[in-house]
């Protein structure tokens, strides 16, 4: 990988770090491209059960790269740029594996969008989540509005967005936006949080992520049907057989994703 991202794996966890600290990990085209390539690499690694996404330096991500946007010549280029960067949120959401955003410093603007696209957020106690769009006459993008309104009521979402709200880690936790607050390293806390995923059944987790992400789009009967069909398939897996055996043998199951 090139210098804008760093990846490594350890004990079933794939670590992906944004490495543009001099720009507070603002999302340039080059950074977005490298992150998406790295996500594909980690997703394709059978040893990786969960991905921890973090940022180097003082912030998780300060959002979109304003200097890159200033270079755009017309409305078509602007639209193309937004669509391209939005692809990062889409990829995180559509990956088969869970993604944990390990947030320290600021997750601002599009950085907040990326954090919300993750399946879980672990943040250090000093982290800030900034909805700064209205300060520059814009609306949230990269899927933030839908992701936010899945977690808080529409009136609260409208208030926060239109007032350019900055949330502390405690406020975000209280409103159900994040899963855990750490007093130390967010990355280390995220790795600890990931234990139940690393030890869990990979195929089952894949379908839990898919069903929960899409449940709001499904008619009731369709939701029942999808659950039933997936359950019928999972009942045929070796992981299910291992889980049953472990239950009767009073031991911890050893799932292998088959």
C-alpha positions, -999 to 999 in steps of 0.1 A, spaced: 0 0 0 11 36 -5 17 61 22 -20 74 26 -32 42 44 -16 15 65 -30 -20 70 -21 -49 91 -38 -79 107 -36 -95 141 -57 -121 158 -85 -120 134 -87 -82 133 -78 -62 102 -65 -27 110 -69 1 84 -54 35 94 -58 67 74 -24 83 71 -28 119 61 -23 135 95 -10 168 82 -45 173 67 -63 157 96 -71 128 73 -93 149 51 -108 128 23 -89 135 -9 -96 114 -40 -63 96 -35 -70 88 1 -105 75 -7 -92 53 -35 -65 38 -13 -90 32 16 -114 14 -8 -86 -8 -22 -75 -16 14 -110 -25 24 -113 -49 -5 -80 -65 5 -90 -69 42 -124 -82 32 -109 -108 9 -85 -120 37 -101 -152 52 -82 -147 84 -98 -113 90 -131 -114 108 -136 -77 115 -120 -44 103 -110 -15 126 -109 18 108 -89 46 124 -70 78 117 -34 88 124 -25 121 142 -49 144 159 -82 133 143 -101 104 129 -110 126 99 -118 163 94 -141 155 65 -139 164 28 -107 178 14 -117 215 7 -85 221 -14 -95 192 -37 -130 206 -41 -117 240 -50 -101 225 -81 -134 213 -95 -144 233 -126 -181 229 -130 -213 213 -116 -206 180 -135 -172 176 -118 -186 185 -84 -213 158 -88 -188 133 -100 -166 140 -70 -194 137 -45 -205 104 -61 -170 90 -60 -164 99 -23 -198 86 -14 -186 52 -27 -166 49 4 -196 49 27 -214 25 3 -184 1 4 -182 1 42 -220 -6 44 -219 -33 18 -189 -52 30 -196 -87 42 -175 -81 73 -182 -58 102 -164 -25 103 -156 -7 136 -147 30 134 -122 38 162 -126 75 166 -103 99 184 -102 137 180 -127 149 155 -149 130 132 -162 161 113 -184 165 83 -177 136 59 -155 120 86 -187 117 107 -204 102 77 -177 76 74 -179 68 111 -217 64 109 -213 41 78 -194 17 100 -213 -10 119 -200 1 153 -182 31 167 -158 30 195 -145 65 206 -121 78 231 -136 101 258 -124 133 241 -137 125 207 -160 150 190 -186 144 162 -192 175 142 -221 183 118 -205 214 104 -222 214 70 -246 243 76 -217 266 86 -207 266 49 -242 265 35 -243 228 27 -261 196 37 -246 164 50 -235 139 24 -220 104 21 -251 89 35 -251 108 68 -287 119 68 -301 84 65 -275 69 89 -283 96 115 -320 93 112 -318 56 118 -303 64 152 -322 95 163 -356 110 157 -361 132 126 -367 164 148 -334 158 166 -316 151 133 -329 183 118 -319 203 149 -284 189 149 -278 193 112 -292 228 109 -275 241 141 -241 226 130 -241 206 162 -209 192 177 -214 162 199 -191 150 227 -185 113 230 -208 112 260 -236 128 241 -231 105 211 -232 75 234 -263 87 252 -281 90 219 -270 56 207 -246 67 180 -216 49 195 -211 16 212 -183 22 236 -163 51 251 -127 43 260 -104 61 285 -73 52 265 -66 43 229 -97 40 207 -80 14 185 -71 -8 214 -106 -5 228 -121 -13 194 -99 -45 192 -112 -55 226 -148 -47 216 -143 -69 185 -138 -100 206 -174 -113 202 -171 -108 164 -137 -126 161 -150 -155 182 -184 -156 165 -197 -173 134 -186 -153 103 -214 -165 80 -241 -156 106 -225 -122 112 -225 -115 75 -262 -120 72 -270 -102 104 -252 -71 90 -271 -74 57 -305 -79 73 -302 -51 99 -288 -27 73 -318 -34 49 -347 -42 73 -362 -7 69 -365 -12 32 -384 -45 34 -421 -52 35 -430 -73 66 -436 -105 46 -404 -100 26 -385 -96 59 -399 -128 72 -391 -146 40 -355 -134 39 -350 -145 75 -365 -179 68 -344 -185 37 -312 -175 53 -319 -195 84 -326 -226 63 -292 -221 47 -274 -215 80 -289 -247 95 -268 -266 69 -235 -250 78 -206 -267 97 -206 -236 120 -242 -245 131 -232 -281 137 -202 -269 157 -224 -246 178 -247 -275 186 -219 -298 195 -202 -272 217 -235 -266 235 -240 -302 245 -203 -307 253 -203 -275 274 -174 -259 257 -167 -227 237 -175 -232 199 -148 -229 174 -163 -214 143 -145 -215 109 -169 -198 85 -181 -230 67 
